């Protein structure tokens, strides 16, 4: 004689604890309704397994992403990002990588987790996923869009992350990015540069800046105009790089360690001597 629906309800197990997020469904599975759709996470007999599966998939479900389940031992996006950032942090600590570069990698890792999901298997990624990732980055954080340079930098850093996984034997095969995950072309970048106004100081403007600037800003402006040093260069330069008696600067590029030599103008030497007195 078949059991009545009332008897089936009475046979349902109780929740292991009051804050248990799943409920016992009539199909004898633990379930939860997410974004208007019912999802199942395992049989009544294995509540902990159902909870583990819910915790592994909830980020994707709550965000409306498709859950693509991989093997338990497959590398996830969160694991890859953490391993990669920890490895690069060691290079920062040893002085082989700039902290600002590490910060750029961290921002890329956060976006990968946000778009793909923390528990998504790296081996499960497909070209259409990277097309969506590129579109997400192109929109920008406020939905106003970003330029091709920002998109290009993001794509380059993302590829570095996934190449690290392959080179360090974290995945069995390379990730396929597809045709839709390429840096903007050179023609696009040229159009962007041509559309911008030429950003250069005239000689008279530069002279007025130097005359009005107090120390040490005056010395910094002269080093930029005389030697082509940028803000980061000036920040890392030491007086040991200067030979004021012979009016020479010998300062290797901080990023590439390529030697760089420049002859100093008399105005630059005078400004630096004034600053040394202070």
C-alpha positions as CSV (number, residue, x, y, z in Angstrom):
1,X,0.0,0.0,0.0
2,X,1.6,3.4,-1.0
3,X,2.6,5.8,1.7
4,X,0.5,9.0,1.9
5,X,2.2,12.4,1.3
6,X,1.5,13.2,5.0
7,X,3.6,10.1,6.0
8,X,6.4,11.1,3.7
9,X,6.5,14.6,5.3
10,X,6.7,13.0,8.8
11,X,9.7,10.9,7.7
12,X,11.8,13.9,6.6
13,X,14.9,14.5,8.7
14,X,15.4,17.5,10.9
15,X,18.0,20.1,10.1
16,X,21.3,19.3,11.9
17,X,21.2,22.8,13.5
18,X,18.9,25.9,13.4
19,X,21.0,27.9,10.9
20,X,21.3,25.0,8.4
21,X,20.7,26.7,5.0
22,X,19.3,23.6,3.3
23,X,15.9,21.9,3.7
24,X,14.9,18.3,3.2
25,X,13.0,18.0,-0.1
26,X,10.4,15.3,-0.7
27,X,12.7,13.7,-3.2
28,X,14.9,12.7,-0.2
29,X,17.6,15.2,-1.1
30,X,18.8,18.3,0.6
31,X,17.8,21.4,-1.4
32,X,17.7,25.2,-1.5
33,X,15.9,27.7,-3.7
34,X,18.4,30.2,-5.2
35,X,17.3,33.1,-7.5
36,X,13.9,31.4,-8.0
37,X,15.3,28.0,-8.9
38,X,15.5,24.9,-6.8
39,X,18.9,23.2,-6.5
40,X,19.7,19.8,-4.9
41,X,22.9,19.0,-3.0
42,X,22.8,15.4,-1.9
43,X,20.8,12.7,-0.2
44,X,19.3,13.0,3.3
45,X,21.7,10.3,4.5
46,X,24.7,12.6,3.8
47,X,24.0,16.0,5.3
48,X,27.6,17.0,5.6
49,X,28.3,16.1,2.0
50,X,25.3,18.2,0.9
51,X,26.6,21.1,3.0
52,X,30.1,20.8,1.5
53,X,28.6,20.9,-2.0
54,X,26.5,24.0,-1.1
55,X,29.5,25.8,0.2
56,X,31.5,25.0,-2.9
57,X,28.8,26.1,-5.3
58,X,27.0,28.9,-3.5
59,X,29.2,31.7,-4.9
60,X,28.3,30.7,-8.5
61,X,24.6,30.1,-7.7
62,X,24.1,33.4,-5.8
63,X,25.9,35.3,-8.6
64,X,23.8,33.6,-11.3
65,X,26.8,31.8,-12.9
66,X,26.7,28.4,-14.4
67,X,28.1,25.8,-12.0
68,X,30.5,23.5,-13.8
69,X,31.7,20.9,-11.4
70,X,35.2,19.5,-11.8
71,X,37.0,16.8,-9.9
72,X,37.7,17.5,-6.2
73,X,41.5,17.5,-6.8
74,X,41.3,20.0,-9.7
75,X,43.0,23.4,-9.2
76,X,40.4,26.1,-8.5
77,X,40.6,29.8,-9.4
78,X,41.0,30.8,-5.8
79,X,43.9,28.2,-5.3
80,X,45.7,29.4,-8.4
81,X,45.4,33.1,-7.5
82,X,46.7,32.4,-3.9
83,X,49.6,30.3,-5.1
84,X,50.6,32.8,-7.8
85,X,50.4,35.8,-5.5
86,X,52.4,34.0,-2.8
87,X,55.1,33.1,-5.3
88,X,55.3,36.7,-6.6
89,X,55.4,38.1,-3.1
90,X,58.6,36.2,-2.5
91,X,60.1,38.1,-5.4
92,X,58.9,41.4,-3.9
93,X,60.6,40.4,-0.6
94,X,63.9,39.7,-2.4
95,X,63.7,42.9,-4.3
96,X,63.3,41.2,-7.7
97,X,59.7,42.5,-8.3
98,X,58.2,45.9,-7.6
99,X,55.4,46.1,-5.0
100,X,53.3,48.1,-7.5
101,X,53.6,45.2,-10.0
102,X,52.5,42.7,-7.3
103,X,49.5,45.0,-6.6
104,X,48.5,44.9,-10.3
105,X,48.6,41.1,-10.2
106,X,46.5,41.1,-7.0
107,X,43.8,43.2,-8.7
108,X,43.7,40.8,-11.7
109,X,43.4,37.9,-9.3
110,X,40.4,39.5,-7.5
111,X,38.7,40.0,-10.9
112,X,39.3,36.4,-11.9
113,X,37.7,35.2,-8.7
114,X,34.8,37.6,-9.1
115,X,34.0,36.7,-12.7
116,X,34.8,33.0,-12.8
117,X,34.0,32.1,-9.2
118,X,36.4,31.1,-6.4
119,X,35.7,27.3,-6.7
120,X,35.6,27.1,-10.5
121,X,38.1,24.5,-11.8
122,X,40.9,26.1,-13.9
123,X,40.8,23.1,-16.3
124,X,37.1,23.8,-16.9
125,X,37.6,27.3,-18.4
126,X,36.7,27.7,-22.1
127,X,37.2,30.5,-24.7
128,X,33.6,31.8,-24.1
129,X,34.5,32.3,-20.4
130,X,37.4,34.6,-21.4
131,X,35.2,36.5,-23.8
132,X,32.9,37.3,-20.9
133,X,35.9,38.2,-18.8
134,X,37.1,40.7,-21.4
135,X,33.7,42.2,-21.7
136,X,33.5,42.6,-17.9
137,X,36.8,44.4,-17.8
138,X,35.9,46.6,-20.7
139,X,32.8,47.9,-18.8
140,X,34.9,49.1,-15.9
141,X,34.0,49.2,-12.3
142,X,31.4,51.9,-12.7
143,X,30.1,50.8,-16.1
144,X,31.6,53.8,-17.9
145,X,34.1,51.7,-19.9
146,X,37.9,51.7,-19.9
147,X,40.5,52.3,-22.6
148,X,42.3,49.8,-24.7
149,X,45.5,50.2,-22.7
150,X,43.8,49.1,-19.5
151,X,42.2,46.1,-21.3
152,X,45.6,45.2,-22.8
153,X,47.4,45.3,-19.4
154,X,44.7,43.2,-17.8
155,X,44.9,40.5,-20.6
156,X,48.7,40.4,-20.4
157,X,48.7,39.9,-16.6
158,X,45.9,37.3,-16.8
159,X,47.9,35.3,-19.3
160,X,50.9,35.4,-16.9
161,X,48.7,33.9,-14.1
162,X,47.6,31.0,-16.2
163,X,51.0,30.4,-17.8
164,X,52.4,30.1,-14.2
165,X,49.9,27.3,-13.6
166,X,51.2,25.4,-16.7
167,X,54.9,26.1,-16.1
168,X,54.6,24.9,-12.5
169,X,52.7,21.7,-13.3
170,X,49.5,22.9,-11.6
171,X,47.4,22.0,-14.6
172,X,47.8,19.2,-17.2
173,X,47.2,21.3,-20.3
174,X,47.4,25.0,-21.2
175,X,44.3,27.1,-20.8
176,X,42.6,27.9,-24.2
177,X,41.9,31.6,-24.3
178,X,40.3,31.7,-27.8
179,X,40.3,34.5,-30.3
180,X,38.2,36.8,-28.2
181,X,40.8,37.3,-25.4
182,X,43.4,39.2,-27.3
183,X,45.0,42.6,-26.5
184,X,43.7,45.5,-28.5
185,X,45.6,45.8,-31.8
186,X,48.3,48.4,-32.6
187,X,46.0,50.2,-34.9
188,X,43.5,50.8,-32.1
189,X,46.3,52.1,-29.8
190,X,47.6,54.4,-32.6
191,X,44.1,55.9,-33.0
192,X,43.9,56.5,-29.3
193,X,47.2,58.3,-29.2
194,X,46.4,60.3,-32.3
195,X,43.0,61.4,-30.8
196,X,44.8,62.9,-27.8
197,X,46.3,66.3,-27.6
198,X,50.0,66.5,-27.6
199,X,51.1,66.7,-24.0
200,X,54.4,68.7,-24.0
201,X,55.7,71.8,-22.3
202,X,57.1,74.5,-24.4
203,X,60.6,75.9,-23.5
204,X,59.0,79.1,-22.0
205,X,56.6,77.0,-19.9
206,X,59.4,74.8,-18.6
207,X,61.5,77.8,-17.7
208,X,58.6,79.4,-15.8
209,X,58.0,76.1,-13.9
210,X,61.7,75.8,-13.0
211,X,61.8,79.4,-11.8
212,X,58.7,79.2,-9.7
213,X,59.3,75.7,-8.2
214,X,60.9,75.4,-4.7
215,X,63.4,72.8,-3.8
216,X,63.5,69.8,-4.1
217,X,60.8,70.1,-6.8
218,X,63.1,72.3,-8.9
219,X,65.8,69.7,-9.0
220,X,63.2,67.0,-9.8
221,X,61.9,69.0,-12.8
222,X,65.4,69.6,-14.1
223,X,66.2,65.9,-13.8
224,X,63.1,65.0,-15.7
225,X,63.8,67.5,-18.5
226,X,67.6,66.9,-18.6
227,X,67.8,63.2,-18.1
228,X,64.3,61.9,-18.9
229,X,63.7,60.6,-15.4
230,X,60.2,59.9,-14.3
231,X,58.6,60.1,-10.9
232,X,59.6,56.6,-9.9
233,X,63.1,57.1,-11.2
234,X,63.6,60.3,-9.1
235,X,62.1,58.5,-6.1
236,X,64.7,55.6,-6.4
237,X,67.7,57.6,-7.4
238,X,70.5,58.1,-4.9
239,X,73.2,60.8,-4.7
240,X,75.7,58.0,-5.3
241,X,74.4,57.9,-8.9
242,X,75.5,61.5,-9.4
243,X,79.0,62.8,-10.2
244,X,78.4,66.6,-9.9
245,X,82.1,67.5,-10.4
246,X,82.0,65.9,-13.9
247,X,78.3,66.7,-14.4
248,X,77.3,63.0,-15.1
249,X,74.5,60.9,-14.0
250,X,75.0,57.1,-14.0
251,X,71.7,55.5,-13.0
252,X,70.6,52.0,-14.2
253,X,66.9,51.6,-15.0
254,X,65.3,50.2,-11.8
255,X,63.0,47.8,-13.6
256,X,65.4,46.3,-16.2
257,X,68.8,47.2,-14.6
258,X,70.0,48.5,-18.0
259,X,72.7,51.1,-17.6
260,X,71.8,54.7,-18.2
261,X,74.1,57.6,-18.5
262,X,73.3,61.3,-19.0
263,X,75.4,64.5,-19.0
264,X,74.0,67.2,-16.7
265,X,73.2,70.8,-17.6
266,X,74.9,73.4,-15.5
267,X,71.4,74.5,-14.3
268,X,70.8,70.9,-13.1
269,X,74.1,70.7,-11.3
270,X,73.5,74.1,-9.5
271,X,70.0,73.0,-8.4
272,X,71.3,69.7,-7.0
273,X,74.1,71.5,-5.2
274,X,71.6,73.9,-3.6
275,X,69.5,71.0,-2.5
276,X,72.5,69.2,-1.0
277,X,73.1,72.2,1.2
278,X,69.6,71.8,2.6
